[in-house]
Amino acid sequence: ANGSIALGRAAEIYGLLGRLDLALPLFERLRALKGTDLNTSAATLRLNPAYDSVRKDPRFQAELARFAARDSAR
């Protein structure tokens, strides 16, 4: 579980830096973890100010939709 938290924090830092290219692979890894990452969800991605600089990017919006689908399947 601690690994998923670290991945989520790293994705946040990349979001703050505007490095969506580095955050996207981490999001993919987080979605693949079954039930270990409860800190990264569609809601946190939507509301977390760390992602303000990349929020309008279509790649981020697509990732947000994938997290929403994962969250609704739970």
PyMOL commands that set and color helices and strands:
alter all, ss='L'
color gray80, all
select helices_A, chain A and resi 2-16+20-32+42-47+49-51+58-73
alter helices_A, ss='H'
color red, helices_A
deselect
rebuild
show_as cartoon
